[in-house]
Amino acid sequence: MQGMLRRIARSLRRPPAAGLPAPAPETDDYARRARKEVERFAAEVDVHALPEIFHYWSNRYLRPVLESFGFSHPDDFYARQIEAVAARTGRRLRITSIGAGNGDTEIRVAKLLRERGVTDFRIECLDLNPAMLARGAELAAAEGMAAHVGFVQGDFNRWRPEGRHDVVMANQSLHHVVELESLFDAIHATLADDGAFITSDMIGRNGHQRWPEALAIVQEFWAELPRERRWNLQLRRHEEAFLNWDCSAEGFEGIRAQDILPLLVERFGFELFVAWGNVVDPFIDRSFGHHYDAASESDRAFIDRVHARDEAEILVGRIKPTHMLAVLRRDRVVEPRTW
């Protein structure tokens, strides 16, 4: 199974998208991108809000896959994995969440852990954005979680942890990291042998673009859309053909997404690897997904067709998944469970 993961990782090692390789943190361009990143998220209270059609798709197609591994949604995924670490270590857990933003996921996970009898832990939420950290601290206090969830301002590109960590979390944050090698080396160095690095993230092409083989299929479905459904709600523009836009050009969104999996495979063993989705992404995400009515039979049927083609192409290896859930260990010979 580790050999399979290495083959997938090698297939993602393609030439970088235009504008890459990414600048090192000390460059002026890095400072410009960091400023834009802080400005972008400073007022964004719910960074994970998605269209209803996404929830239709995920509940019908993704949730059964997750439940086959013992959890039903990302919060449950994190809580179950932390529970497993607590059970095998029997000690107070030191946890850091990389790029935690508002800390809402971490607070929900802490509540799940406490409800399930895991009480001896603390999650430190690391993020660059002071506005998001302040919102997180306020929410933790309001939810009675301040004893379990704390907030620390810092740049994950320069994270140098001291001592041992039992768990490191990264929830939809790795695709914002420029210095992936440095971060993964730091996590590997700090992680206890019986600990876990737990992540949910995006592993497609840089800037969340489609590779050519997937883009051709997206354009096939795009040709079916009426004009009003080709309006990009986020960028406020009409896309007669789907525009394969590199969203890493300004900030850090997807800056090195295609490097995440190969670099993880080089450094860690995979205890769990679940991957999915590619062609369906543009139709259910924020830019275009709000055009679809989850209560409409015809809209659901269209998404069903896109999903069926997407999954078929992934399973035969013509296109690669763009999302993953993974549990990683320092031991590189651990045998993974995969989907």
Stockholm file with secondary structure:
# STOCKHOLM 1.0

chainA/1-339         MQGMLRRIARSLRRPPAAGLPAPAPETDDYARRARKEVERFAAEVDVHALPEIFHYWSNRYLRPVLESFGFSHPDDFYARQIEAVAARTGRRLRITSIGAGNGDTEIRVAKLLRERGVTDFRIECLDLNPAMLARGAELAAAEGMAAHVGFVQGDFNRWRPEGRHDVVMANQSLHHVVELESLFDAIHATLADDGAFITSDMIGRNGHQRWPEALAIVQEFWAELPRERRWNLQLRRHEEAFLNWDCSAEGFEGIRAQDILPLLVERFGFELFVAWGNVVDPFIDRSFGHHYDAASESDRAFIDRVHARDEAEILVGRIKPTHMLAVLRRDRVVEPRTW
#=GR chainA/1-339 SS CHHHHHHHHHHTCCCCCTTCSCCCTTSHHHHHHHHHHHHHHHTCSCTTCCCHHHHHHIIIIIHHHHHTTTCSSHHHHHHHHHHHHHHHHCSCEEEEEETCTTCHHHHHHHHHHHHTTCCSEEEEEEESCHHHHHHHHHHHHHTTCTTTEEEEECCGGGCCCCSCEEEEEEESCGGGCSCHHHHHHHHHHHEEEEEEEEEEEECSSGGGCCCHHHHHHHHHHHTTSCGGGGEETTTTEECSSCCCCCTTTTSSTTTTHHHHHHHHHHHCEEEEEEEECSTTHHHHSTTTGGGSCTTCHHHHHHHHHHHHHHHHHHHTTSSCCCEEEEEEESCTTCCCEEC
#=GC SS_cons         CHHHHHHHHHHTCCCCCTTCSCCCTTSHHHHHHHHHHHHHHHTCSCTTCCCHHHHHHIIIIIHHHHHTTTCSSHHHHHHHHHHHHHHHHCSCEEEEEETCTTCHHHHHHHHHHHHTTCCSEEEEEEESCHHHHHHHHHHHHHTTCTTTEEEEECCGGGCCCCSCEEEEEEESCGGGCSCHHHHHHHHHHHEEEEEEEEEEEECSSGGGCCCHHHHHHHHHHHTTSCGGGGEETTTTEECSSCCCCCTTTTSSTTTTHHHHHHHHHHHCEEEEEEEECSTTHHHHSTTTGGGSCTTCHHHHHHHHHHHHHHHHHHHTTSSCCCEEEEEEESCTTCCCEEC
//
